[in-house]
Amino acid sequence: MTHPHPARHALPPGRAGGVARWCWLAALLPLLAACAGTLLPKPAPAPTRFTLDTGPASAPAASARTAAADAPTLTVDLPRAAPGYDSRRMVYQRRPQQMEAFAFHEWVEPPAQMLAPLLVRALQDQGGFRAVLRAPSAAAGGWRLETELLRLHQDFSQRPSQVRLSVRAVLLNSATRQAVAWREFDVSVAATSDDPVAGAAAAQAAARQLSTEVAAFSAERAR
């Protein structure tokens, strides 16, 4: 019986080299994938978001006033925003006339939108109106309040930094669409530290104070 020579089962030189290269690549691929995972840029972290509304007061019933039976009805329009304040960006200032925005901190909604429920709550607590409605509303109100957010930013040009909130309020007669009274409100609150987190807390305090002032102004002029 003849036995085959072992050399007859050996791979040709070219094919043997190809198999070796494939084995080498198979071993290298996991290493390349691991390196690629470390070299690729990591996604930016999600921004931290803040709201102007800290919730109702701890004892709203004690501070709220009861409206008279013949008190008028007020409709509150959604506040408008001046250019530069119509987005969710948290804006700050280090030099006059130059506005910047924090990279990793923002509002949950544009600030003008967040002011609306604060104004409604303050007007209801003021007790100068029989009902306070948010526009659009099917109910007809005797008075209408239009507001515009003029500025809301943290000012780092002074220490401690100050949050400045300014709003223009216009009270109109709904029947005639004539402006009865208007006023600009400007509130500044010092931040406890020079960072966006403390700035957000100061903005919340400023929004509460400003809403109370707008409510008092509206009730007085409507009388």
ABEGO torsion letter per residue (X at the ends): XBBBBAAAABBBAAAAAAAAAAAAAAAAAAAAAAAAAAABBBBBBBBBBBBABAEBBABAAAABBBBBAABBBBBBBBBBBBBGAABABBBBBABBGBBBBBAABBBABBAAAAAAAAAAAAAAAAGABABBBBOBBABBBABBBBBBBABBBBBAABOBBBBBBBBBBBBBBAAAGBBABBBBBBBBBBBABBBAAAAAAAAAAAAAAAAAAAAAAAAAAAX
